[in-house]
């Protein structure tokens, strides 16, 4: 189902979606007093897609933090962890978080256009998707994917017009990459959480209906 979202043009690269969170390095020491958030963040494989992020809150964090598929340099800075996937690209991301209740509360998709960089985000607030981070454990949240829909404008130029999130467990694929990519935490217990991504779809559909779109 296609969802339409607000699209804003920004002057600076990723000005609306910058993050302080970067994925763990394979040689980085992680304290067992912390927990680890693990997810594959991906987008459709399209030349106009630059980056994607999902937003985390709670658990003692100050405000909302953003976790990027490709971090600050977009696709120019990081290779995809899924080179054999013809339809998507992105990375398996692991970040250290304090233990406690957290939640995903939004997402952002950066795209290029003729006049600069644009970003898409949900049209309305949506339910927070809760998850728990435990000390000394890895919490796997699945594949957090953003689809991009392209369509011609009134001048016949193709541009991004909408995005839609898809959240699903891809445990076999992602954990195989996890054990290779993060040997520093490969011995930690992995707990898989199935998020209620459908609630996001329903909330956005209601907001669109209320606005007459």
Secondary structure, DSSP 4 states (H G I P E B T S, - for coil): ---B-EEEEESSTTTTT--SB-PPPTT----TTEEEEEEEEEEE--TTEEEEEEEEEETT-SS-EEEESSGGGGGGT---S-TT-SSEEEEEEEEEEESEEEEEEEEEEEEEETTEEEEEE-SS----EEEEE-TTEEEEEEEEEEEEEEEE-TTS-EEEEEEEEEEE--HHHHHHHHHHH-TTSTTSEEEE----HHHHHHHHHHHHHHHT-
